[in-house]
Every structure is written in C-alpha cells, then in structure tokens.
Amino acid sequence: MDLAVNVLVVNAGSSSLKLGVLDEDDIVLAETQVERWSGGDQTGPLKDFLSDAPTVDAVGHRVVHGGSEFACATAIDDDVRAGIEALTGLAPLHQPRALAGVDAARRLLPDVAQVACFDTAFHTTMSAAATTYAVPAAWRRRWDLRRFGFHGLSHAYASRRATELAARPGARVVSCHLGSGASLAAVADGRSVDTTMGFTPLAGLVMATRSGDVDPGLLVWLQRAGLTLDDLEDGLEHHSGLAGLSEVGGDLRDVRKAANNGDQRAVLALQVHLHRLRQGIAAMTASLGGIDVLVFTGGVGEHDAALRADTAAGLAFLGIDLDTGRNADVVADNRVSRDASAVEVWVVEAREDVEIATQTRALLNSNERRKR
C-alpha cells in the first residue's frame, strides 16, 4: 500500500508565499498566504504556520525553472539545491525565493523529506521540433538554448482534471493558464506537446505587464537606438503587455472598465490581447492535429466570462460552441460549452498545490517500493 502522507506545499512566487498542508485525499487541512515575502532568511512565516499546522510528513516545493537537468520531481539534497541555484539567471525573480523556502523548510523540518517540483518538467516531453530554436548551433551548444515552457504544474493538473470531468481519457487538450502571467499548452494523452512560453516566461501571449512574443529584430533595433539591456529587460517585464498597451495598468478588469468608458488605448489593448489568445489556441490545436477539450484555468481564466466568450466566438471554426448561460454562471470545475459542441470547454480551478502534493507523494512512494 502507498504511504499516507500529509504534504506541506511551499509555493514561493515572485513576491508572495503560499503555504498549505494537504492530506492523502488532497483535502486542505491548513493554508495561508503571505502577500509580501522577499525570501532571504525569513523563516518567520513558515515557522508561524507550522506552529498550528497538522503533522507534516513531506514537503513539496514549487520551483519555476528546472533547466534541462530536472525533468521530474526530485528529492532535495545539497547537490540538487546547488543545481537549482545554478539556474537563477534563467528565473531571477522566482528561483531565489524558491530556494529561500527550501532553506527555511529544511532548517525547521530537518528530518522531513523535501521534494522539488518543477514548472518546466511537464514540458520535457515536447519533441525536438517543438523545443529547438533556429539560431546558430554554436549558441545552442554553449548555452543550452531551447524552449523550456512554464506553468507546467498548472497545465498538468488542469488538463488531467478536465479529461477526468469530461470522461475522455487520452483527449487532445488545449490548456489556457490565464492570469498576470499567461501561457497555453497543447496536451495529448497527458503529455505536453507544445506550449507558448519559451526559454523564459516572456514569450507567447500578451500578459499583464509582460510583452509576449516580440520580433527579435525590434529588440536589436531598440538597442542600437540607445536602450540599454537593463532598459529592455525592465520594459519587457514590467511595462509591456496590457499595461503598456492600455496605459491604465495590467489588471484586465481595469482595462475592460476603461474600454467600456471609451478609452481607445484600452480598447486596443483588449483587441491585441484577444487576437494573440485566439491565435495561440489555434496554433496549439495545429500542434495536436485537432482538439477535443479546451480548458480555462488561472485567475483570469476562471473568473472572466467575457474573455471566455470572446475567445470562443472567434474559434467556432474549430467546433467550439459556448453556452451563454453556463459561461455566465459557472463555478470552477464545470463545463461551459453546449452539449452539442464538438469541443468540450471546461473551467477548472487552478490547483498547483494538488499537483505538487501528488508529485511529492508519487516520488516518496516510488522510493519506498524500490526499498522493498
């Protein structure tokens, strides 16, 4: 029998920290969120949480970047920690905070197994055709340049949950993780085939403050025109996307309100955002050779009925037919397409915590079976 394991999930974001304890049935026994958490040597939030939390048998950590080295959930020791730290340059906002969570948990729970679960790992099943950049071979060999993809923990859970709800195992799924950061994934029989993010999380869709895809020649031109590398990085990461287009900020609700009040910058922002989203879904469908299930998840994907409706309206040629009433009143983990729709459309609650706990238990149970 598999071990009954209470898993402490440590999800360190770029500025926040989410903590939760899930039992073997993925029931949340305790949880909290620290909105402003800088990492470093801050063990206080975790220590305070553990003082009232149930017994913890294992700790699962979300780590954004696993590079080419980490293709699955991995038990953390000093060497693994060093490997995660070596990838900091590829995820400078997230990696140090994940390591701060790792260090705090190892210090406070020295006898408890610690497991790293990587956002990039889900996409390691993509083919070379999907991951290889057409840049000089010498560059690829020297720096391991390739499409990694992100949001893998969310895409893995959402695509699996949607196929369970639809009772369509092995379905071709396009998963839409839409929030401040956003990406799509093409999933066939539970395996990632393609995704919109690339070497970094800047690529793909228009996001809250991130640009998404931009002509690299434009960036070269801007640098020759006088922008520094720091200027480019700051602009693309923090002042682009919906914020850069609308000039009212990156929150889609604020942009939509401004558009409804006649602000033409906001109107254009919504149009560009929607155009890229439809385009991306169609591209993911092409990578799959068709689509059976479309799933929306993440803060925007779950709660913005207008965005789901507008997206579906431009994708009717794929066989997507949304039910207006279902879409307007949906709660998470429910279908929003018509019964006759060739493609089932589902809204699924984002549960990275469940995916991290699942991967953590699977690794521990696998190790236990090997011992036997």
Number of C-alpha atoms within 10 A of each C-alpha: 5 12 12 12 21 23 30 31 26 25 23 28 22 17 14 15 22 18 20 22 28 22 20 15 11 16 11 16 14 16 14 13 15 14 11 11 17 18 22 14 11 14 16 10 16 19 15 10 17 20 9 9 15 16 14 18 19 21 28 30 28 27 29 30 31 28 23 14 12 18 17 17 25 19 18 21 14 8 9 16 15 12 16 24 18 13 18 17 11 16 18 13 15 19 25 23 24 27 23 18 25 23 19 21 23 17 11 13 17 11 10 13 19 24 27 29 31 27 27 23 27 27 28 23 15 19 12 11 8 15 21 15 15 9 10 9 11 10 10 14 10 8 8 14 20 20 24 28 31 29 25 27 26 25 35 23 23 30 32 22 19 27 23 13 15 17 10 14 14 15 21 26 32 33 29 29 26 23 18 18 21 27 29 28 31 29 31 21 15 19 20 25 22 29 32 24 22 20 19 15 23 23 21 23 28 28 25 26 23 28 23 24 15 12 7 9 9 10 15 11 11 15 14 10 9 9 13 12 12 9 12 15 13 13 16 19 17 16 20 22 27 29 24 21 24 24 15 17 19 23 16 24 12 16 25 18 14 17 18 12 11 11 15 13 18 27 19 16 24 20 12 16 20 19 16 17 22 18 15 21 25 18 18 25 22 13 19 19 10 16 25 23 22 25 27 29 27 23 15 21 21 25 22 16 18 13 18 21 17 14 20 20 14 14 15 14 10 17 15 24 22 26 17 14 11 15 23 15 10 16 15 14 19 18 23 25 23 18 12 12 16 16 22 24 28 29 27 26 21 23 17 22 27 22 23 29 28 19 21 28 25 15 16 21 17 12 12 12 11 8 7 5
